[in-house]
Amino acid sequence: MLIHLSSWPEIDARLNAGQPLSRTVVVPIGSNEQHGPTGLLGTDWLCPEIIAHAAEQADETLTVAPTFNIGMAQHHLAFAGTISLRPSTFMAAITDWVSSLSRHGFERIYFLNGHGGNVATIEATFSEIYAEWSFVEEQPPFVLKLRNWWDLPGVHGLCSSIFPTGHGSHATPSEIAVTQAAYPDRIKTADYSPRIAPNGPIRDALDYRARFPDGRIGSDPAQASPEKGQRIIDAAVPALLKDVADFAGEVRP
Ligand code: NI
């Protein structure tokens, strides 16, 4: 069930259905930022959304929230189309999403993340949220989990085997392949120079653009194809369903 394509009575009924996943919700979360000369700006929120929506197609008892599609992208702001939040804004927004979902009765909130740059701030947000309960010696009515889609069991190994060289860490062929599988009419091409982009540290936006002129880090996205993307999606979907089921079934002390 996708929350944004459901009515409130349907969500109400789902919460009270008494099924294993009734009170669990998956929130795709990512970033809208440049992904090199050929990658879609939405790549980092599209990948978790594509995987979560495919999982919902495979198992209708999975509930998926709207995609949280703007994140930590200040270092990409020298490239057109990038939209970023400050860490403080991001943390405040995640906190309000959690409060909203918890208010309705969701007890397990699973963030499926598509942007490495979000990880530290999401983890810090979880600590801020838990602190509110810890200081007053109460147990929160929910548990939070963060999982990067490429860290789903089996997915990282598959990506490494498909792309043994030139995977890199930004505008990677694996994430671009996933978007190509879902949006084959939006595939773009370019003459990459150099073929494999340089590596280096990430700092502010102008420093980033000077180090990585076309936006890529360490990657050769020319290796991407819709077929390879579909293989990654087909591996990620059962891994996500199992990971969410395990999370939903965890017994709280
Ligand atoms: Ni990305």
py3Dmol code that shows the C-alpha trace and the ligand (Angstrom):
import py3Dmol

protein = """\
ATOM      1  CA  MET A   1       0.000   0.000   0.000  1.00  0.00           C
ATOM      2  CA  LEU A   2       1.346   3.381  -1.017  1.00  0.00           C
ATOM      3  CA  ILE A   3       0.205   6.060   1.420  1.00  0.00           C
ATOM      4  CA  HIS A   4      -0.009   8.783  -1.220  1.00  0.00           C
ATOM      5  CA  LEU A   5      -2.325   6.657  -3.403  1.00  0.00           C
ATOM      6  CA  SER A   6      -4.543   5.566  -0.509  1.00  0.00           C
ATOM      7  CA  SER A   7      -7.414   7.167   1.386  1.00  0.00           C
ATOM      8  CA  TRP A   8      -7.335   7.689   5.138  1.00  0.00           C
ATOM      9  CA  PRO A   9      -9.879   4.912   5.823  1.00  0.00           C
ATOM     10  CA  GLU A  10      -7.602   2.506   3.949  1.00  0.00           C
ATOM     11  CA  ILE A  11      -4.608   3.492   6.091  1.00  0.00           C
ATOM     12  CA  ASP A  12      -6.784   3.286   9.197  1.00  0.00           C
ATOM     13  CA  ALA A  13      -7.849  -0.242   8.216  1.00  0.00           C
ATOM     14  CA  ARG A  14      -4.247  -1.243   7.458  1.00  0.00           C
ATOM     15  CA  LEU A  15      -3.068  -0.083  10.895  1.00  0.00           C
ATOM     16  CA  ASN A  16      -5.761  -2.207  12.556  1.00  0.00           C
ATOM     17  CA  ALA A  17      -5.443  -5.247  10.288  1.00  0.00           C
ATOM     18  CA  GLY A  18      -3.370  -7.240  12.761  1.00  0.00           C
ATOM     19  CA  GLN A  19      -0.984  -8.485  10.057  1.00  0.00           C
ATOM     20  CA  PRO A  20       2.786  -8.778  10.630  1.00  0.00           C
ATOM     21  CA  LEU A  21       3.521  -5.554   8.700  1.00  0.00           C
ATOM     22  CA  SER A  22       0.375  -3.597   9.641  1.00  0.00           C
ATOM     23  CA  ARG A  23       2.183  -1.088  11.829  1.00  0.00           C
ATOM     24  CA  THR A  24       5.417  -0.914   9.852  1.00  0.00           C
ATOM     25  CA  VAL A  25       6.108   1.736   7.218  1.00  0.00           C
ATOM     26  CA  VAL A  26       8.952   2.168   4.734  1.00  0.00           C
ATOM     27  CA  VAL A  27      10.039   5.740   3.976  1.00  0.00           C
ATOM     28  CA  PRO A  28      12.180   6.094   0.828  1.00  0.00           C
ATOM     29  CA  ILE A  29      14.613   8.949   1.507  1.00  0.00           C
ATOM     30  CA  GLY A  30      17.246  10.544  -0.714  1.00  0.00           C
ATOM     31  CA  SER A  31      18.436  13.763  -2.267  1.00  0.00           C
ATOM     32  CA  ASN A  32      17.868  15.832  -5.401  1.00  0.00           C
ATOM     33  CA  GLU A  33      21.354  16.584  -6.688  1.00  0.00           C
ATOM     34  CA  GLN A  34      23.536  16.482  -9.758  1.00  0.00           C
ATOM     35  CA  HIS A  35      24.702  13.040 -10.850  1.00  0.00           C
ATOM     36  CA  GLY A  36      27.237  13.861 -13.533  1.00  0.00           C
ATOM     37  CA  PRO A  37      26.447  14.786 -17.142  1.00  0.00           C
ATOM     38  CA  THR A  38      24.059  11.858 -17.705  1.00  0.00           C
ATOM     39  CA  GLY A  39      22.615  10.971 -14.287  1.00  0.00           C
ATOM     40  CA  LEU A  40      19.143  12.189 -13.346  1.00  0.00           C
ATOM     41  CA  LEU A  41      19.028  14.807 -10.598  1.00  0.00           C
ATOM     42  CA  GLY A  42      16.530  12.603  -8.784  1.00  0.00           C
ATOM     43  CA  THR A  43      18.788   9.507  -8.810  1.00  0.00           C
ATOM     44  CA  ASP A  44      19.281   9.352  -5.032  1.00  0.00           C
ATOM     45  CA  TRP A  45      15.570   9.510  -4.228  1.00  0.00           C
ATOM     46  CA  LEU A  46      14.425   7.600  -7.295  1.00  0.00           C
ATOM     47  CA  CYS A  47      16.505   4.488  -6.471  1.00  0.00           C
ATOM     48  CA  PRO A  48      14.968   3.843  -3.021  1.00  0.00           C
ATOM     49  CA  GLU A  49      11.536   4.778  -4.369  1.00  0.00           C
ATOM     50  CA  ILE A  50      11.848   2.398  -7.337  1.00  0.00           C
ATOM     51  CA  ILE A  51      12.927  -0.464  -5.049  1.00  0.00           C
ATOM     52  CA  ALA A  52      10.296   0.254  -2.374  1.00  0.00           C
ATOM     53  CA  HIS A  53       7.495   0.552  -4.925  1.00  0.00           C
ATOM     54  CA  ALA A  54       8.567  -2.684  -6.630  1.00  0.00           C
ATOM     55  CA  ALA A  55       8.558  -4.366  -3.216  1.00  0.00           C
ATOM     56  CA  GLU A  56       5.033  -3.078  -2.587  1.00  0.00           C
ATOM     57  CA  GLN A  57       3.987  -4.522  -5.943  1.00  0.00           C
ATOM     58  CA  ALA A  58       5.408  -7.879  -4.850  1.00  0.00           C
ATOM     59  CA  ASP A  59       3.835  -7.775  -1.374  1.00  0.00           C
ATOM     60  CA  GLU A  60       0.808  -5.561  -0.941  1.00  0.00           C
ATOM     61  CA  THR A  61       1.014  -5.843   2.867  1.00  0.00           C
ATOM     62  CA  LEU A  62       4.029  -3.509   2.725  1.00  0.00           C
ATOM     63  CA  THR A  63       3.148   0.128   3.490  1.00  0.00           C
ATOM     64  CA  VAL A  64       5.286   2.775   1.777  1.00  0.00           C
ATOM     65  CA  ALA A  65       5.239   6.472   2.700  1.00  0.00           C
ATOM     66  CA  PRO A  66       5.729   9.312   0.226  1.00  0.00           C
ATOM     67  CA  THR A  67       9.378   9.747  -0.744  1.00  0.00           C
ATOM     68  CA  PHE A  68      11.412  12.226   1.302  1.00  0.00           C
ATOM     69  CA  ASN A  69      13.249  13.557  -1.704  1.00  0.00           C
ATOM     70  CA  ILE A  70      15.411  16.482  -0.551  1.00  0.00           C
ATOM     71  CA  GLY A  71      18.473  15.909   1.614  1.00  0.00           C
ATOM     72  CA  MET A  72      22.087  16.804   2.327  1.00  0.00           C
ATOM     73  CA  ALA A  73      23.424  18.185  -0.956  1.00  0.00           C
ATOM     74  CA  GLN A  74      25.215  21.424  -0.110  1.00  0.00           C
ATOM     75  CA  HIS A  75      28.389  20.169  -1.820  1.00  0.00           C
ATOM     76  CA  HIS A  76      26.499  19.769  -5.118  1.00  0.00           C
ATOM     77  CA  LEU A  77      25.014  23.282  -5.161  1.00  0.00           C
ATOM     78  CA  ALA A  78      27.472  24.534  -7.801  1.00  0.00           C
ATOM     79  CA  PHE A  79      25.573  22.347 -10.297  1.00  0.00           C
ATOM     80  CA  ALA A  80      22.189  23.475 -11.678  1.00  0.00           C
ATOM     81  CA  GLY A  81      19.070  21.709 -10.449  1.00  0.00           C
ATOM     82  CA  THR A  82      20.496  20.647  -7.100  1.00  0.00           C
ATOM     83  CA  ILE A  83      18.230  21.407  -4.118  1.00  0.00           C
ATOM     84  CA  SER A  84      19.607  21.079  -0.580  1.00  0.00           C
ATOM     85  CA  LEU A  85      18.506  21.369   3.011  1.00  0.00           C
ATOM     86  CA  ARG A  86      20.744  22.425   5.872  1.00  0.00           C
ATOM     87  CA  PRO A  87      21.356  19.608   8.380  1.00  0.00           C
ATOM     88  CA  SER A  88      19.195  21.426  10.953  1.00  0.00           C
ATOM     89  CA  THR A  89      16.265  21.684   8.496  1.00  0.00           C
ATOM     90  CA  PHE A  90      16.642  18.053   7.465  1.00  0.00           C
ATOM     91  CA  MET A  91      16.647  16.900  11.083  1.00  0.00           C
ATOM     92  CA  ALA A  92      13.569  18.978  11.916  1.00  0.00           C
ATOM     93  CA  ALA A  93      11.689  17.613   8.907  1.00  0.00           C
ATOM     94  CA  ILE A  94      12.553  13.961   9.627  1.00  0.00           C
ATOM     95  CA  THR A  95      11.462  14.467  13.234  1.00  0.00           C
ATOM     96  CA  ASP A  96       8.064  15.756  12.099  1.00  0.00           C
ATOM     97  CA  TRP A  97       7.620  12.870   9.635  1.00  0.00           C
ATOM     98  CA  VAL A  98       8.331  10.399  12.439  1.00  0.00           C
ATOM     99  CA  SER A  99       5.951  12.206  14.800  1.00  0.00           C
ATOM    100  CA  SER A 100       3.193  12.175  12.173  1.00  0.00           C
ATOM    101  CA  LEU A 101       3.568   8.482  11.344  1.00  0.00           C
ATOM    102  CA  SER A 102       3.856   7.532  15.005  1.00  0.00           C
ATOM    103  CA  ARG A 103       0.755   9.530  15.899  1.00  0.00           C
ATOM    104  CA  HIS A 104      -1.295   7.284  13.599  1.00  0.00           C
ATOM    105  CA  GLY A 105       0.094   4.125  15.145  1.00  0.00           C
ATOM    106  CA  PHE A 106       3.068   3.135  13.009  1.00  0.00           C
ATOM    107  CA  GLU A 107       5.472   1.455  15.436  1.00  0.00           C
ATOM    108  CA  ARG A 108       8.336   0.516  13.088  1.00  0.00           C
ATOM    109  CA  ILE A 109       9.608   3.243  10.778  1.00  0.00           C
ATOM    110  CA  TYR A 110      12.151   2.030   8.210  1.00  0.00           C
ATOM    111  CA  PHE A 111      14.053   4.615   6.186  1.00  0.00           C
ATOM    112  CA  LEU A 112      15.362   3.215   2.879  1.00  0.00           C
ATOM    113  CA  ASN A 113      18.096   5.677   1.970  1.00  0.00           C
ATOM    114  CA  GLY A 114      19.620   6.467  -1.432  1.00  0.00           C
ATOM    115  CA  HIS A 115      22.256   9.080  -0.549  1.00  0.00           C
ATOM    116  CA  GLY A 116      25.444   8.420   1.414  1.00  0.00           C
ATOM    117  CA  GLY A 117      25.625  12.082   2.403  1.00  0.00           C
ATOM    118  CA  ASN A 118      22.366  11.687   4.374  1.00  0.00           C
ATOM    119  CA  VAL A 119      23.611   8.940   6.675  1.00  0.00           C
ATOM    120  CA  ALA A 120      25.334  10.972   9.402  1.00  0.00           C
ATOM    121  CA  THR A 121      22.439  13.425   9.697  1.00  0.00           C
ATOM    122  CA  ILE A 122      19.740  10.734   9.749  1.00  0.00           C
ATOM    123  CA  GLU A 123      21.642   8.881  12.487  1.00  0.00           C
ATOM    124  CA  ALA A 124      22.000  12.137  14.446  1.00  0.00           C
ATOM    125  CA  THR A 125      18.256  12.738  14.048  1.00  0.00           C
ATOM    126  CA  PHE A 126      17.463   9.289  15.434  1.00  0.00           C
ATOM    127  CA  SER A 127      19.617  10.117  18.478  1.00  0.00           C
ATOM    128  CA  GLU A 128      17.834  13.461  18.962  1.00  0.00           C
ATOM    129  CA  ILE A 129      14.433  11.760  18.747  1.00  0.00           C
ATOM    130  CA  TYR A 130      15.381   8.961  21.155  1.00  0.00           C
ATOM    131  CA  ALA A 131      16.907  11.493  23.583  1.00  0.00           C
ATOM    132  CA  GLU A 132      13.487  13.080  24.131  1.00  0.00           C
ATOM    133  CA  TRP A 133      12.284   9.747  25.547  1.00  0.00           C
ATOM    134  CA  SER A 134      15.479   8.745  27.308  1.00  0.00           C
ATOM    135  CA  PHE A 135      15.634  11.943  29.372  1.00  0.00           C
ATOM    136  CA  VAL A 136      12.163  11.310  30.795  1.00  0.00           C
ATOM    137  CA  GLU A 137      12.727   7.564  31.307  1.00  0.00           C
ATOM    138  CA  GLU A 138      10.015   6.482  28.888  1.00  0.00           C
ATOM    139  CA  GLN A 139      10.089   4.075  25.971  1.00  0.00           C
ATOM    140  CA  PRO A 140       9.158   5.636  22.632  1.00  0.00           C
ATOM    141  CA  PRO A 141       6.130   4.017  20.933  1.00  0.00           C
ATOM    142  CA  PHE A 142       8.226   3.401  17.809  1.00  0.00           C
ATOM    143  CA  VAL A 143      11.539   1.981  16.621  1.00  0.00           C
ATOM    144  CA  LEU A 144      13.542   3.586  13.808  1.00  0.00           C
ATOM    145  CA  LYS A 145      15.823   1.935  11.271  1.00  0.00           C
ATOM    146  CA  LEU A 146      18.074   3.237   8.516  1.00  0.00           C
ATOM    147  CA  ARG A 147      19.181   1.072   5.602  1.00  0.00           C
ATOM    148  CA  ASN A 148      20.993   2.209   2.474  1.00  0.00           C
ATOM    149  CA  TRP A 149      19.543   0.375  -0.534  1.00  0.00           C
ATOM    150  CA  TRP A 150      23.035  -0.743  -1.676  1.00  0.00           C
ATOM    151  CA  ASP A 151      23.621  -2.286   1.767  1.00  0.00           C
ATOM    152  CA  LEU A 152      20.640  -4.634   1.469  1.00  0.00           C
ATOM    153  CA  PRO A 153      22.021  -8.175   1.729  1.00  0.00           C
ATOM    154  CA  GLY A 154      23.392  -9.340  -1.612  1.00  0.00           C
ATOM    155  CA  VAL A 155      23.048  -6.032  -3.429  1.00  0.00           C
ATOM    156  CA  HIS A 156      26.526  -4.596  -2.875  1.00  0.00           C
ATOM    157  CA  GLY A 157      28.120  -7.868  -3.993  1.00  0.00           C
ATOM    158  CA  LEU A 158      25.985  -7.946  -7.120  1.00  0.00           C
ATOM    159  CA  CYS A 159      26.893  -4.339  -7.997  1.00  0.00           C
ATOM    160  CA  SER A 160      30.596  -5.132  -7.505  1.00  0.00           C
ATOM    161  CA  SER A 161      30.341  -8.171  -9.757  1.00  0.00           C
ATOM    162  CA  ILE A 162      28.520  -6.264 -12.515  1.00  0.00           C
ATOM    163  CA  PHE A 163      30.859  -3.257 -12.275  1.00  0.00           C
ATOM    164  CA  PRO A 164      34.271  -4.515 -11.054  1.00  0.00           C
ATOM    165  CA  THR A 165      35.977  -1.271 -12.141  1.00  0.00           C
ATOM    166  CA  GLY A 166      34.805   2.321 -12.394  1.00  0.00           C
ATOM    167  CA  HIS A 167      32.005   1.984  -9.846  1.00  0.00           C
ATOM    168  CA  GLY A 168      33.176   4.998  -7.851  1.00  0.00           C
ATOM    169  CA  SER A 169      31.113   6.730  -5.198  1.00  0.00           C
ATOM    170  CA  HIS A 170      29.033   9.357  -6.981  1.00  0.00           C
ATOM    171  CA  ALA A 171      27.045   9.011 -10.211  1.00  0.00           C
ATOM    172  CA  THR A 172      27.835   5.309  -9.976  1.00  0.00           C
ATOM    173  CA  PRO A 173      26.863   2.979 -12.827  1.00  0.00           C
ATOM    174  CA  SER A 174      24.725   0.930 -10.426  1.00  0.00           C
ATOM    175  CA  GLU A 175      22.490   3.791  -9.282  1.00  0.00           C
ATOM    176  CA  ILE A 176      22.230   5.163 -12.814  1.00  0.00           C
ATOM    177  CA  ALA A 177      21.356   1.672 -14.124  1.00  0.00           C
ATOM    178  CA  VAL A 178      18.498   1.424 -11.591  1.00  0.00           C
ATOM    179  CA  THR A 179      17.011   4.699 -12.853  1.00  0.00           C
ATOM    180  CA  GLN A 180      17.492   3.563 -16.472  1.00  0.00           C
ATOM    181  CA  ALA A 181      15.492   0.403 -15.776  1.00  0.00           C
ATOM    182  CA  ALA A 182      12.600   2.431 -14.372  1.00  0.00           C
ATOM    183  CA  TYR A 183      12.767   5.363 -16.804  1.00  0.00           C
ATOM    184  CA  PRO A 184      14.150   3.969 -20.086  1.00  0.00           C
ATOM    185  CA  ASP A 185      12.853   6.949 -22.039  1.00  0.00           C
ATOM    186  CA  ARG A 186      15.042   9.309 -19.963  1.00  0.00           C
ATOM    187  CA  ILE A 187      18.446   7.730 -20.682  1.00  0.00           C
ATOM    188  CA  LYS A 188      21.164  10.239 -21.591  1.00  0.00           C
ATOM    189  CA  THR A 189      24.622   9.798 -23.097  1.00  0.00           C
ATOM    190  CA  ALA A 190      27.855  11.811 -23.019  1.00  0.00           C
ATOM    191  CA  ASP A 191      31.514  11.471 -23.969  1.00  0.00           C
ATOM    192  CA  TYR A 192      33.076  11.136 -20.543  1.00  0.00           C
ATOM    193  CA  SER A 193      36.521  12.636 -20.125  1.00  0.00           C
ATOM    194  CA  PRO A 194      38.257  11.086 -18.339  1.00  0.00           C
ATOM    195  CA  ARG A 195      36.338   7.841 -18.686  1.00  0.00           C
ATOM    196  CA  ILE A 196      36.728   7.114 -14.957  1.00  0.00           C
ATOM    197  CA  ALA A 197      36.297  10.266 -12.863  1.00  0.00           C
ATOM    198  CA  PRO A 198      38.844  11.314 -10.183  1.00  0.00           C
ATOM    199  CA  ASN A 199      38.516  10.605  -6.460  1.00  0.00           C
ATOM    200  CA  GLY A 200      39.015  13.093  -3.638  1.00  0.00           C
ATOM    201  CA  PRO A 201      37.537  14.695  -0.541  1.00  0.00           C
ATOM    202  CA  ILE A 202      34.102  16.348  -0.342  1.00  0.00           C
ATOM    203  CA  ARG A 203      33.957  19.892   1.075  1.00  0.00           C
ATOM    204  CA  ASP A 204      31.997  22.977   0.001  1.00  0.00           C
ATOM    205  CA  ALA A 205      30.254  23.479  -3.350  1.00  0.00           C
ATOM    206  CA  LEU A 206      32.996  25.468  -5.125  1.00  0.00           C
ATOM    207  CA  ASP A 207      35.726  23.108  -3.922  1.00  0.00           C
ATOM    208  CA  TYR A 208      33.642  20.169  -5.202  1.00  0.00           C
ATOM    209  CA  ARG A 209      33.133  21.670  -8.654  1.00  0.00           C
ATOM    210  CA  ALA A 210      36.858  22.450  -8.949  1.00  0.00           C
ATOM    211  CA  ARG A 211      37.855  18.880  -8.023  1.00  0.00           C
ATOM    212  CA  PHE A 212      35.106  17.088  -9.952  1.00  0.00           C
ATOM    213  CA  PRO A 213      34.295  19.300 -12.966  1.00  0.00           C
ATOM    214  CA  ASP A 214      31.527  17.133 -14.439  1.00  0.00           C
ATOM    215  CA  GLY A 215      30.157  16.072 -11.063  1.00  0.00           C
ATOM    216  CA  ARG A 216      31.209  12.402 -10.966  1.00  0.00           C
ATOM    217  CA  ILE A 217      33.475  10.892  -8.289  1.00  0.00           C
ATOM    218  CA  GLY A 218      35.477   7.814  -9.280  1.00  0.00           C
ATOM    219  CA  SER A 219      32.784   6.477 -11.577  1.00  0.00           C
ATOM    220  CA  ASP A 220      32.265   5.390 -15.177  1.00  0.00           C
ATOM    221  CA  PRO A 221      28.492   5.607 -15.680  1.00  0.00           C
ATOM    222  CA  ALA A 222      28.816   4.569 -19.351  1.00  0.00           C
ATOM    223  CA  GLN A 223      28.713   0.982 -18.046  1.00  0.00           C
ATOM    224  CA  ALA A 224      25.096   1.405 -16.920  1.00  0.00           C
ATOM    225  CA  SER A 225      22.219  -0.227 -18.804  1.00  0.00           C
ATOM    226  CA  PRO A 226      18.525  -0.833 -18.091  1.00  0.00           C
ATOM    227  CA  GLU A 227      19.133  -4.608 -18.049  1.00  0.00           C
ATOM    228  CA  LYS A 228      21.832  -4.282 -15.381  1.00  0.00           C
ATOM    229  CA  GLY A 229      19.560  -1.969 -13.417  1.00  0.00           C
ATOM    230  CA  GLN A 230      16.732  -4.506 -13.513  1.00  0.00           C
ATOM    231  CA  ARG A 231      19.082  -7.197 -12.142  1.00  0.00           C
ATOM    232  CA  ILE A 232      19.905  -4.906  -9.222  1.00  0.00           C
ATOM    233  CA  ILE A 233      16.221  -4.147  -8.575  1.00  0.00           C
ATOM    234  CA  ASP A 234      15.340  -7.856  -8.764  1.00  0.00           C
ATOM    235  CA  ALA A 235      17.973  -8.576  -6.091  1.00  0.00           C
ATOM    236  CA  ALA A 236      17.027  -5.614  -3.899  1.00  0.00           C
ATOM    237  CA  VAL A 237      13.277  -6.286  -3.721  1.00  0.00           C
ATOM    238  CA  PRO A 238      13.311  -9.662  -1.890  1.00  0.00           C
ATOM    239  CA  ALA A 239      16.187  -8.426   0.278  1.00  0.00           C
ATOM    240  CA  LEU A 240      14.139  -5.383   1.299  1.00  0.00           C
ATOM    241  CA  LEU A 241      11.023  -7.453   2.030  1.00  0.00           C
ATOM    242  CA  LYS A 242      13.033  -9.792   4.252  1.00  0.00           C
ATOM    243  CA  ASP A 243      14.837  -6.931   6.005  1.00  0.00           C
ATOM    244  CA  VAL A 244      11.545  -5.127   6.727  1.00  0.00           C
ATOM    245  CA  ALA A 245       9.891  -8.346   7.937  1.00  0.00           C
ATOM    246  CA  ASP A 246      12.812  -9.021  10.279  1.00  0.00           C
ATOM    247  CA  PHE A 247      12.598  -5.443  11.612  1.00  0.00           C
ATOM    248  CA  ALA A 248       8.830  -5.722  12.114  1.00  0.00           C
ATOM    249  CA  GLY A 249       9.269  -8.999  13.952  1.00  0.00           C
ATOM    250  CA  GLU A 250      11.986  -7.812  16.352  1.00  0.00           C
ATOM    251  CA  VAL A 251      10.849  -8.284  19.930  1.00  0.00           C
ATOM    252  CA  ARG A 252      11.395  -5.169  22.031  1.00  0.00           C
ATOM    253  CA  PRO A 253      12.916  -5.727  25.475  1.00  0.00           C
TER     254      PRO A 253
END
"""
ligand_1 = """\
1
NI
Ni 23.760 9.053 -5.876
"""
view = py3Dmol.view(width=600, height=400)
view.addModel(protein, "pdb")
view.setStyle({"model": 0}, {"cartoon": {"style": "trace"}})
view.addModel(ligand_1, "xyz")
view.setStyle({"model": 1}, {"stick": {}})
view.zoomTo()
view.show()
